[in-house]
C-alpha cells in the first residue's frame, strides 16, 4: 500500500476574488466565535485559557437542571426549598431573584430566575435540590463537564461567585452554549425572554441583561445566552444569533464595561454574518478524483462526496481556496459503491481546514483470471525490467 495525494486547483471548487480578508480584532481578552451550521471556528483568541467565568458558568448549572428534566428526575412543577445559604447570596450582593426561606419555587421559576435575573440564590436552590449541597453539586458539574467535552473547566459553586478554582475557557463556554441549543430545543427559547419578576419582588432586576436581545437588526436576531461580570473577570457574554439558516455562537470575556460588552457583542455578530458566506462548493456525487484499483475489473474508481459540501468562506480572501485528495492505494477489489476510500481536504485562508470523506462512486468487482494474469505480468516486468514494481494492497 502507498499513499496517493492529488492536488486540485481552487477553481475546481469555487471561484473567489483575490482581495485581502477583513480579520476581526476583538477587544476581549479571550474570545471564541463559531458558526454552528458549518461547524467552523471563525475566531480563537486565548480560547483555551481558563479564566474566571463569573455568571456565565450558570450555563453549566442550567445544563445540569435541563438534564434532570430530560431524565424525568424532576418536572417543571417540582418545587425546591430555599435554604439560609441561598438567601445569604442576596445579602452578599450580586444578582438575585429575591428568594425568601418560606418560598418553594418551582423548577420553572428557577430556570427563569437563573436565565433572566441571573439569580445567585436560584443557583444555590437548584444545587441543593439536585445534589444536597452546593459543594457536591459543584463536583458533579466538574465531572459532567469533562464528560461533555469541557476540557478547561472546574467548578466550585453553582453561581459563578468568585473563587480561585472556578474557571472556564471561552471554547468550553461556547461548546456548552451549543449543547444547550442542540440538546434542549424545547427549553432554549427561555433564553430570549426579556423579563421575569418572581412574585413581583424585583422590578429593578427583572430585565434580561443580554444586550443583544435589545438590538432590532434588520437581518439577524439574537436569542441567547448569558452575561457575566465580576471585578476579576470583567464583563463577558455567551451569545447566539441567527440569520437565515446560519447560527453563530460566541463567548468572550474581559471587557472593561457593560457598554463595551454590548458594542463588542454586536460587532462580533455583524462581522460573523457579513464577512463570511456559506456556499456549496461541491455537489454530492461529483467526481473529484480517481483512485487506482488493484486486481479489479476496472483500473480506477471515482471518488465522490456522499453529501453536498457546504463551506463557510470569507467574502474576501487573500488567495484562492486550494484542496487535495488523499487516499491509500491502489485499492484492492472488490469495492462496494459508497465505501469511504479517501478524504478531500480543503484549505481556506484564515480558517481551519475542512476535511470531507470521499466514497466510491461505483461498485468495482474483482477481476477475472485474465486480469490477474495481466497484473502479474506487469509486476514482473516492472520488477525485473524497469527495476520497480507497483506495491500490491496488503
Residue pairs with C-beta under 8 A, 6 or more apart in sequence:
1 328
1 329
1 391
1 393
1 394
2 328
2 329
2 391
3 326
3 327
3 328
3 329
4 291
4 292
4 326
4 327
4 328
4 329
5 324
5 325
5 326
6 289
6 324
6 325
7 322
7 323
7 324
8 288
8 289
8 322
8 323
8 324
8 325
9 320
9 322
10 16
10 320
10 321
10 322
10 323
11 320
12 288
12 323
13 281
13 282
13 321
13 323
13 346
14 279
14 281
14 311
14 313
14 321
16 313
16 317
16 320
16 321
17 316
17 317
18 317
18 318
18 319
18 320
19 316
19 317
20 316
20 318
21 275
21 314
21 316
21 317
21 318
21 349
21 350
22 271
22 275
22 314
22 316
23 350
24 33
24 42
24 43
24 267
24 268
24 271
24 275
26 43
26 45
26 252
26 264
26 267
26 268
27 255
27 260
27 264
28 45
28 236
28 252
28 253
28 254
28 255
28 264
29 45
29 46
29 51
29 234
29 253
29 254
30 45
30 46
30 47
30 49
30 51
30 169
30 170
30 252
30 253
30 254
31 43
31 44
31 45
31 46
31 47
31 170
31 250
31 251
31 252
31 253
31 268
32 41
32 43
32 44
32 45
32 47
32 169
32 170
32 171
32 173
32 174
32 250
32 251
32 252
33 41
33 42
33 43
33 44
33 174
33 248
33 249
33 250
33 268
33 272
34 40
34 41
34 42
34 174
34 178
34 248
34 249
34 250
35 42
35 246
35 247
35 248
35 272
35 276
35 278
35 312
36 178
36 181
36 246
36 247
36 248
36 249
37 245
37 246
37 247
37 278
37 310
37 312
38 278
38 310
38 311
38 312
40 276
40 311
40 312
40 351
40 352
40 354
41 351
41 352
42 248
42 272
42 276
42 312
42 351
43 250
43 268
44 171
45 170
46 170
47 169
47 170
47 171
47 174
48 151
48 152
48 169
48 171
49 152
49 169
49 170
50 152
50 153
50 154
50 167
50 168
50 169
51 167
51 168
51 169
51 170
51 233
51 253
51 254
52 162
52 166
52 167
52 230
52 232
52 233
52 253
53 153
53 160
53 166
53 167
53 168
53 173
53 228
53 233
53 236
53 253
54 160
54 162
54 228
54 229
54 230
54 233
54 236
54 253
55 95
55 118
55 120
55 159
55 160
55 226
55 227
55 228
55 229
56 160
56 168
56 173
56 226
56 227
56 228
56 236
56 237
56 238
56 251
56 253
57 153
57 155
57 159
57 160
57 166
57 168
57 228
58 114
58 118
58 123
58 158
58 159
58 160
58 226
59 173
59 176
59 177
59 180
59 225
59 226
59 238
60 141
60 144
60 145
60 150
60 153
60 155
60 168
60 176
61 114
61 123
61 126
61 127
61 137
61 141
61 158
61 159
62 111
62 114
62 115
62 180
63 144
63 148
63 176
63 179
63 180
64 126
64 130
64 137
64 140
64 141
64 144
65 74
65 107
65 110
65 111
65 126
65 130
66 180
66 183
66 184
66 187
67 144
68 74
68 130
69 75
69 76
69 107
69 187
70 183
70 184
73 130
74 107
74 129
74 130
75 107
76 106
76 107
76 108
76 111
77 106
77 107
77 108
78 106
78 107
78 129
79 104
79 105
79 106
79 107
80 104
80 105
80 107
80 110
80 125
80 126
80 128
80 129
81 104
81 125
81 128
81 129
82 99
82 100
82 101
82 102
82 103
82 104
82 105
82 121
82 125
83 101
83 124
83 125
83 128
84 101
85 124
85 128
85 134
86 99
86 121
86 122
86 124
86 125
86 128
87 99
87 100
87 101
87 121
89 96
89 120
89 121
89 123
89 124
89 159
89 161
90 96
90 98
90 99
90 120
90 121
92 120
94 120
94 159
94 161
95 117
95 118
95 119
95 120
95 205
95 209
96 117
96 119
96 120
96 121
96 122
96 202
96 205
97 105
97 109
97 113
97 114
97 117
97 119
97 121
97 122
97 196
97 198
97 201
97 202
97 205
98 121
98 198
98 199
98 201
98 202
98 205
99 105
99 113
99 119
99 121
99 122
99 125
99 198
103 199
105 113
105 122
105 125
105 198
109 122
109 198
110 119
110 122
110 125
110 126
111 187
111 190
112 190
112 193
112 196
112 198
113 119
113 121
113 122
113 196
113 198
114 122
114 123
114 126
115 190
115 191
115 193
115 196
115 208
115 226
116 190
116 193
116 194
116 195
116 196
116 206
116 207
116 208
117 196
117 198
117 202
117 205
117 206
118 209
118 226
118 227
120 159
120 160
120 161
123 157
123 158
123 159
123 160
124 134
124 158
124 159
126 137
126 158
127 133
127 134
127 137
127 138
127 157
127 158
128 134
128 137
130 137
130 140
131 137
131 140
134 157
134 158
137 158
138 155
138 156
138 157
138 158
139 155
141 155
141 158
142 153
142 154
142 155
145 153
145 154
145 155
145 172
145 176
146 153
148 175
148 176
148 179
149 172
149 175
150 168
150 172
150 175
150 176
151 169
151 172
152 167
152 168
152 169
152 171
152 172
153 167
153 168
153 169
153 172
154 165
154 166
154 167
155 166
156 163
156 165
156 166
157 163
157 166
160 166
160 228
160 230
162 230
162 231
162 232
170 251
170 252
170 253
171 251
173 238
173 251
174 238
174 249
174 250
174 251
176 238
177 224
177 225
177 226
177 238
177 240
177 249
177 251
178 249
180 187
180 188
180 191
180 224
180 225
181 188
181 224
181 240
181 247
181 249
188 223
188 224
189 223
191 210
191 223
191 224
191 225
191 226
191 240
192 213
192 222
192 223
192 224
193 208
194 207
194 208
194 213
195 206
195 207
195 208
196 206
196 208
197 203
197 206
209 227
209 258
210 222
210 224
210 225
210 226
210 227
210 237
210 239
211 227
211 237
211 258
211 261
211 262
211 265
211 266
212 222
212 237
212 239
212 241
212 262
212 265
212 266
212 269
213 222
213 223
215 222
215 266
217 269
219 243
219 244
219 273
220 241
220 242
220 243
220 269
220 273
221 241
221 242
221 243
222 239
222 240
222 241
222 269
223 240
223 241
223 242
224 238
224 239
224 240
225 238
225 239
225 240
225 249
226 237
226 238
227 235
227 236
227 237
227 261
228 235
228 236
228 237
228 238
228 253
229 235
229 236
229 258
233 253
233 254
234 253
234 254
234 255
234 256
235 253
235 254
235 255
235 256
235 257
235 258
235 260
235 261
236 251
236 252
236 253
236 254
236 255
236 261
237 250
237 251
237 252
237 261
237 265
238 249
238 250
238 251
239 249
239 250
239 251
239 265
239 268
239 269
240 247
240 248
240 249
240 250
241 247
241 248
241 269
241 273
242 248
243 273
245 278
246 273
246 278
248 269
248 272
248 273
250 265
250 268
250 269
250 272
252 261
252 264
252 265
252 268
255 261
255 264
274 315
275 314
275 315
275 316
276 312
276 313
276 314
276 315
277 312
277 313
277 314
277 315
278 310
278 311
278 312
278 313
279 310
279 311
279 313
280 308
280 309
280 310
281 309
281 310
281 311
281 313
281 321
281 346
282 288
282 305
282 308
282 309
282 344
282 356
283 305
283 308
283 309
284 304
284 305
284 306
284 307
284 308
285 304
285 305
285 361
286 304
286 305
287 302
287 303
287 304
287 361
288 303
288 304
288 305
288 323
288 325
288 344
288 358
289 302
289 303
289 325
289 327
289 342
289 344
289 358
290 300
290 301
290 302
290 303
291 300
291 301
291 303
291 327
291 329
291 330
291 331
291 341
291 342
292 299
292 300
292 329
292 330
292 331
293 299
293 300
293 301
293 329
293 330
293 331
293 332
293 333
293 335
293 364
294 329
294 330
294 331
294 332
294 333
294 375
294 390
294 392
294 393
295 332
295 333
295 366
295 367
295 371
295 372
295 375
296 332
296 333
296 334
296 335
296 364
296 365
296 366
296 367
296 371
297 333
297 364
297 365
297 366
297 367
297 368
297 371
298 364
301 331
301 335
301 341
301 360
301 361
301 362
301 364
302 360
302 361
302 362
303 325
303 327
303 341
303 342
303 344
303 358
303 359
303 360
303 361
304 358
304 359
304 360
304 361
305 344
305 356
305 357
305 358
305 359
306 338
306 357
306 359
309 344
309 346
309 354
309 356
311 346
311 348
311 354
312 351
313 321
313 348
313 351
314 348
314 349
314 350
314 351
317 348
317 349
317 350
318 349
318 350
319 349
321 346
321 347
321 348
321 349
322 346
322 347
323 344
323 345
323 346
323 347
324 344
324 345
324 347
325 342
325 343
325 344
325 345
325 358
326 342
326 343
326 345
327 341
327 342
327 343
327 358
328 342
329 393
330 390
330 391
330 392
330 393
331 341
331 393
332 392
332 393
333 364
333 365
333 366
333 367
334 363
334 364
334 365
334 366
335 341
335 360
335 363
335 364
336 360
336 363
337 359
337 360
337 361
337 362
337 363
338 359
338 360
339 359
339 360
340 357
340 358
340 359
341 358
341 359
341 360
342 357
342 358
343 355
343 356
343 357
343 358
344 355
344 356
344 357
344 358
345 353
345 354
345 355
345 356
346 353
346 354
346 355
346 356
347 353
348 354
367 375
378 390
379 389
379 390
379 392
380 389
382 388
382 389
382 390
383 389
